Structure formats: structure tokens, C-alpha cells
């Protein structure tokens, strides 16, 4: 599995390098603000290679998606801990209602 992962990373890097070599034309980035026409506010025009603009956009999209995924994972973990604590509390309550001499055990304890 490790070799497959390394091979996929090498393939991805190769594709990025080929893409970068083929798209080196410079493009001019402009930011269209409504107040740009005023003489006191000038936004500098920037010349960047096309591959850099595209790769930065992809990276930014992956970063935003990763942050969103991390937030969702933390919320799910918090919900899981909350539900586990509630389940343990309910298990203790069931055991206390059964009484001290009961030989029955809960099915939840056997699974976990």
C-alpha cells in the first residue's frame, strides 16, 4: 500500500510539473473594485504565470475544504463523546435499578 501511495504522489508531482512547463504564459491579474476608477485608489496590476494562478486556486480550494472537514470532524467527535457519556450514565442507572444481586449484564458492555 505504501508503494502505491508513493507512486500516486510521484504521478501527481509529474502532472503538476508538466502542467507548469506548458502554461508559463504570463497573465495580468486585475481586481475590479467599484472605487477603482478614483485617482486616489490604485490597485497595482500584477503579472503572474498562468500555472501559478491555477495551482494557487486549487491549493486554496483544498485548504478551505480541509478546514471545513476538520470542523465537521471535531463536531462529530464532540457529539460522540457526549453520547457515550450519556450512554454510560444510562447504563449505571439501569444497573442501579436492577439491584445489587442481579446476574443480568447489559448488552452494551459486551460490544464496547
C-alpha positions as CSV (number, residue, x, y, z in Angstrom):
1,X,0.0,0.0,0.0
2,X,2.9,2.3,0.8
3,X,4.4,1.8,-2.6
4,X,1.1,2.6,-4.3
5,X,0.8,5.8,-2.3
6,X,4.3,6.8,-3.3
7,X,3.6,6.0,-6.9
8,X,0.4,8.2,-6.9
9,X,2.3,11.1,-5.3
10,X,5.1,10.8,-7.9
11,X,2.4,10.7,-10.7
12,X,0.7,13.8,-9.2
13,X,4.0,15.7,-9.0
14,X,4.9,14.7,-12.6
15,X,1.5,16.0,-13.8
16,X,2.0,19.3,-11.9
17,X,5.5,19.8,-13.4
18,X,4.3,19.1,-17.0
19,X,1.3,21.4,-16.5
20,X,3.6,24.1,-15.1
21,X,6.0,23.9,-18.1
22,X,3.2,24.0,-20.6
23,X,1.4,27.0,-19.0
24,X,4.1,29.6,-18.4
25,X,2.3,32.5,-20.3
26,X,2.0,35.5,-18.0
27,X,-1.4,36.9,-17.4
28,X,-2.4,40.1,-15.8
29,X,-4.5,40.0,-12.6
30,X,-6.9,42.8,-12.1
31,X,-9.1,43.3,-9.1
32,X,-12.4,45.0,-10.1
33,X,-13.4,47.2,-7.2
34,X,-16.2,49.8,-7.7
35,X,-13.9,52.6,-6.3
36,X,-11.0,51.6,-8.6
37,X,-11.8,54.5,-11.0
38,X,-10.9,57.1,-8.4
39,X,-7.4,58.5,-8.9
40,X,-6.5,58.2,-5.2
41,X,-7.1,54.5,-5.2
42,X,-4.9,52.4,-7.5
43,X,-4.7,48.7,-7.4
44,X,-1.4,47.6,-8.9
45,X,-1.7,45.2,-11.8
46,X,0.3,42.0,-11.3
47,X,1.8,39.8,-14.0
48,X,1.8,36.1,-12.9
49,X,2.4,32.8,-14.8
50,X,-0.9,31.1,-15.6
51,X,0.1,27.8,-13.9
52,X,0.8,29.7,-10.6
53,X,-2.7,31.2,-10.6
54,X,-4.4,27.8,-11.3
55,X,-2.3,25.9,-8.8
56,X,-2.9,28.5,-6.1
57,X,-6.6,28.4,-6.8
58,X,-6.6,24.6,-6.4
59,X,-4.5,24.8,-3.3
60,X,-6.8,27.4,-1.8
61,X,-9.9,25.2,-2.6
62,X,-8.3,22.1,-1.0
63,X,-7.3,24.2,2.1
64,X,-10.8,25.6,2.5
65,X,-12.3,22.1,2.1
66,X,-9.8,20.6,4.6
67,X,-10.7,23.2,7.2
68,X,-14.4,22.6,6.7
69,X,-13.8,18.8,7.1
70,X,-11.7,19.4,10.3
71,X,-14.5,21.5,11.8
72,X,-17.1,18.8,10.9
73,X,-14.8,16.1,12.4
74,X,-14.4,18.0,15.7
75,X,-18.2,18.5,15.9
76,X,-18.8,14.8,15.3
77,X,-16.2,13.8,17.9
78,X,-17.8,16.1,20.5
79,X,-21.2,14.7,19.7
80,X,-19.8,11.1,20.0
81,X,-18.2,11.9,23.4
82,X,-21.5,13.4,24.6
83,X,-23.5,10.4,23.5
84,X,-21.0,8.0,25.1
85,X,-21.2,9.8,28.4
86,X,-25.0,9.7,28.3
87,X,-24.9,6.0,27.4
88,X,-22.6,5.3,30.4
89,X,-24.9,7.3,32.7
90,X,-27.9,5.3,31.5
91,X,-26.1,2.0,31.9
92,X,-25.3,2.9,35.5
93,X,-28.9,3.9,36.1
94,X,-30.1,0.5,34.6
95,X,-27.6,-1.3,36.9
96,X,-28.8,0.6,39.9
97,X,-32.5,-0.2,39.1
98,X,-31.7,-3.9,38.7
99,X,-30.4,-4.2,42.2
100,X,-27.1,-5.5,43.6
101,X,-27.9,-9.2,43.3
102,X,-28.8,-9.2,39.6
103,X,-26.9,-11.6,37.4
104,X,-28.0,-9.9,34.1
105,X,-25.5,-7.9,32.3
106,X,-26.0,-5.2,29.7
107,X,-25.5,-6.0,26.1
108,X,-23.8,-2.6,25.5
109,X,-20.8,-3.5,27.7
110,X,-20.2,-6.7,25.8
111,X,-20.0,-4.8,22.5
112,X,-17.7,-1.9,23.6
